[in-house]
């Protein structure tokens, strides 16, 4: 079992990674207070016995699986159930699931009695390498992803790679999208993936990347918890990726890969990204996209995708579309374009 400590002004949290983390940590974490478990229907169907073993005599709220349920109606239902369960400020919420459960569960913990303790137990590759760490919590509103939320750090994150053995193949490949994102900002992860392009869906290889990805993100979050500077690097591929996600029906990880492809192409065309490195990065992105078990994406109406990018949280009131892009190996930069120019270039590189 490996430990990463994440220290921010608001919290010192622990991130445990290993196949024995639940057995090692849950008896201690569930002791001494009233607990509440949030999970989703997919996880509950697979792990009902496991949950009841560790959380006997605990309220378990099962959210229907899917991004469409990450909304105010679900948040209200969770908070209502927490109230009915008689939780107090000393209580603890355990979010057991993928990115949707982690996001909405973290927000519920942040809101209830102005904040109760939260433990994240991510069960998907995407959540294990990215969304469970760093304290971003949110729900979607008005067709905009994660537009209402809060920064709220969990006291612990328990990452057990064993959960990955029951994931559908597509979910593994979706998580690869967030791992490939780190190629644009970490020389170490870039080298590891470039040397193992044929192993991108091999669980043993991916387990090794979980620690490296989380360790990198933890250091970034420590330096910039509220995303005012360095933490924006973690949004590589996300400006256009979020827009694609809203218009295509692809998952988040898949959309980030397509966003990386398009934004890297734009950065190369504008001379923002070093040519030799950019081509190597695109080779990795293309390899990951080729693994996706989904129908080809229709990019014939990129003008609509561009309009969706206007609502991205990284933008400001200056009308510019802002993208975090690779600059050269191990370096990133912000690349901003007026909307009309962004729309034009997006169509050109699709």
Secondary structure, DSSP 8 states (H G I E B T S, - for coil): -EEEEEE-SS-EEEEEESTTHHHHHHHHHTTTS-EEEEEEHHHHHHHHHHHHHHSTT-EEEEE-SSGGG-SHHHHHHHHHHHHHTT--TT-EEEEEESHHHHHHHHHHHHHGGG--EEEEEE-SHHIIIIITSS-EEEEEETTEEEEEEEE---SEEEE-GGGGGGS-HHHHHHHHHHHHHHHTT-HHHHHHHHTTGGGTT-HHHHHHHHHHHHHHHHHHHHH-TTSSSGGGGGGTTHHHHHHHHHHH---HHHHHHHHHHHHHHHHHHTT-S-HHHHHHHHHHHHHHHHT--S-----TTHHHHHHHHTT-TT--TT-EEEEEEEEETTEEEEEEEEHHHHHHHHHHH-
